[in-house]
Amino acid sequence: MTGSGPGWLLLLLGFVFANLPFLTERLLVVGPRRAPKPLGWRLLELLLLSGLLIGLGKLIEARIGQHSPQGWEFYAAVGCLMLTFAFPGFVWRLLRKQPVHE
């Protein structure tokens, strides 16, 4: 693997993982459906998927052989990146005008 391929893969997975909680009504993406899933559940799922992405990144980093210790700044940056990536899903699910069912 080259150095840039896994980085782009992680960014793409980060975008997908950040939007998954807003694209489905299932709990933790595969669980039972909840009609209107509350925002708290969506944020918890976002946090868990962020942890999964960090774990996947560490696995890829260890496989390449360039393991570097990370401080709190790294995790804060990943959190901000995930919130930024989640913006399209957030807008689509919570801010768009909902159709009126009669």
C-alpha positions in Angstrom: 0.0 0.0 0.0 1.2 3.5 -0.7 1.0 6.3 1.8 -1.9 8.2 0.2 -4.3 5.3 -0.7 -5.2 4.4 2.9 -5.5 8.0 3.8 -8.1 8.6 1.1 -9.9 5.4 2.1 -10.1 6.6 5.7 -11.5 10.0 4.6 -14.1 8.3 2.4 -15.1 5.9 5.2 -15.2 8.8 7.6 -17.7 10.6 5.4 -19.8 7.5 5.1 -19.6 6.7 8.8 -20.5 10.3 9.8 -23.7 10.2 7.7 -24.9 6.7 8.5 -26.7 7.7 11.7 -28.7 10.3 9.8 -29.6 8.0 6.9 -31.3 5.2 8.8 -33.9 4.9 11.5 -32.3 1.7 12.9 -30.5 1.8 16.2 -26.7 1.4 15.7 -27.3 1.0 11.9 -28.3 -2.7 12.2 -30.7 -2.8 15.2 -34.4 -2.5 15.4 -36.2 0.4 13.8 -37.4 3.4 15.9 -39.9 5.5 14.2 -38.4 8.9 15.0 -34.9 8.2 16.3 -33.9 11.0 18.7 -30.9 13.2 18.1 -29.2 11.7 21.2 -29.2 8.3 19.6 -27.8 9.8 16.4 -25.0 11.5 18.3 -24.2 8.4 20.2 -24.0 6.4 17.0 -21.7 9.1 15.5 -19.4 8.8 18.5 -19.3 5.0 18.3 -18.6 5.1 14.5 -15.9 7.7 15.2 -14.2 5.3 17.5 -14.5 2.5 14.9 -12.9 4.8 12.3 -10.0 5.6 14.7 -9.5 1.9 15.4 -9.5 1.2 11.7 -7.0 4.0 11.1 -4.7 2.6 13.8 -4.9 -0.9 12.3 -4.0 0.5 8.8 -1.2 2.5 10.4 0.2 -0.5 12.2 0.0 -2.6 9.0 2.0 0.1 7.1 4.5 0.2 9.9 4.4 3.9 10.7 2.7 3.8 14.1 2.8 7.2 15.9 1.5 7.9 19.4 -1.4 10.4 19.4 -2.4 13.0 22.0 -5.7 14.5 22.8 -5.4 17.0 20.0 -5.7 14.2 17.4 -8.9 12.9 18.9 -10.3 16.4 19.1 -9.5 16.9 15.4 -11.1 13.6 14.5 -14.2 14.6 16.4 -14.4 17.9 14.6 -13.8 16.3 11.3 -16.6 13.8 11.9 -19.0 16.6 12.9 -18.1 18.4 9.7 -18.6 15.3 7.6 -22.0 14.7 9.3 -23.4 18.0 8.2 -25.0 16.8 4.9 -26.8 14.0 6.7 -27.8 16.3 9.6 -29.3 18.8 7.1 -31.1 16.1 5.1 -32.6 14.5 8.2 -33.3 17.3 10.6 -33.3 20.7 8.8 -35.1 20.0 5.5 -38.8 20.7 5.2 -40.7 17.5 6.1 -43.7 16.6 3.8 -47.1 16.9 5.5 -48.9 13.6 5.8 -52.7 14.0 5.8 
